């Protein structure tokens, strides 16, 4: 509970998250012959080598890059491939360089946060207690000394990263730095050199082609016809491998796209742009084709319409979703629900767990007749630093382990398919105030309400536009001194509407003290006068009257 000396931070208004901006579907290339696979490896390896050289040239340009240098790179690549392949390679190269720049900026912010936190804690006396906003001093002289050394290390790292950023230098590895470092730890990764080499070559292949509206079936480089025939425009050095007209190679595999196949067919028949990517799953030994396209980002539903049928409040945790169904007035309906997921193991396993939990959540929301789901707008980028939470290593690992970005993106895209919208709310004080106002009232002899369940109620009420705290009835009639309006229905524009109210008597006393007045109620003055007059006399019982 926040006291009078701890002001509340600003709570942002809830809003409806925008729908997905793109679509990606996948189908397996079944029935490929050894000759088909050989051609795909040759084309992917040749284009991958061109992409590596182009990335090197782009990194060398740095901040001096412009339209002229881009055109020069594309012209050089066209000679060894084609104009469309060159356009796809240069665009992918520029996107990879821009992604590295964004990661560099995020790393700088992380270092700045650590430096500020350590400098602040070093300036405080030892063992000084901190507040909720700022940490306190260090616990011992040894820890203080170690942190001074870490401060110098962070400052040196920050200077090196800042110098690279000012000069436009980025460090990029095509195929992934993690896979590159695995080469030096094959025993730990349980891989042989041949297995690692196959993964490395697969990651560095380039078989991606951007779509182009107005062209036949939306893509001239990798073309997929409505009946599922896949053909590839071969680069100039490999044109002798063509088995069709105009230097094209037709694969024996057919694709159908069971998911969103109708939407994909409508696009290619209208010659609208569709981007394709062919890749190999090394573990399964299967080739896949991904088709993707963009669509305009629109707000699927106004906020008022989303609140019309109630709300499902969802509290995101490290291993489960805690959910509760709320009606339009913010009252919990039924029992809380919990949808677990396991974020340990491989990336594929984690992704499957997230998708399964989100599917269960969305289907339950549809069964409840809901049109919207209230979700916290979480962002732990500033909370995972080791300097802020000090020795709380498990807590930092907990925050780092929650894939907030992936959860939010997947939930928004999957909810759009079921005509559900996501209402994002500010996560400030939801767990604390939910436990304060809802955990005990919602507990029954047969149901134990957890802190996560009460936080889900708080999130749902905030998404509906209601204050988190419950309605409180006025006092009884015999308590006339405290009689007043106590229903906690403050307007949405009042900043302190969700904090604990002070008693009415305290406010009245404060107002009289500021105004310098005294109470003027006649009844109170009369009762005080009688009580003062009687206090000066000795009470004696009168004799009984005889009748």
Buried (B, 14 or more C-beta within 10 A) or exposed (E): EBEEEEEEEEBEEBBBBBBBEEBBBBBBBEEBEEEBBEBBBBBBBBBBBBBBBBBEBBBEBEEEBEEEBBEEBBEBBBEBBBEBBBBBBBBBBBEBBEEBBEEBEEBBEBBEBBBEBBBBBEEBEEEEEEEEEEBBBBEEEEBBEEBEEBBEEBBEBBEEBBEBBEEBBBEBBBBEEEBBEBBEEEEEBEBEEEBBEBBBBBBBBBBBBBBBEEBEBBBBBBBBBEEBBBBBBBBEEBBEBBEEEEBBBBBEBBBEBEBBBEEBBEBBEEBBBBBBBBBBEBEEEEBBBBBBBEEEEEEBBEBEEBBEEBBBBBBBBEBBBBBBBBEEEBBBEEEBBBBEBBBEEEEEEBBBBBEBBBBBBBEBBBEBEBBBBBBBBBEBEEBBBEBBBBEEEEEBEBBEBBBBEEBBEBBBBBBBEEEBBBBBBBBBBBBBBBBBBBBEEBBEEEEEBBBBBBBBBBBBBBBBBBBBBBEEEEBEEEEEEEEEEBEBEBEEEEEEBBBBBEEBEEEBEEEEEEEEEEEEEEEEEEEEEEEEEEEEEEEEEEEEEEE
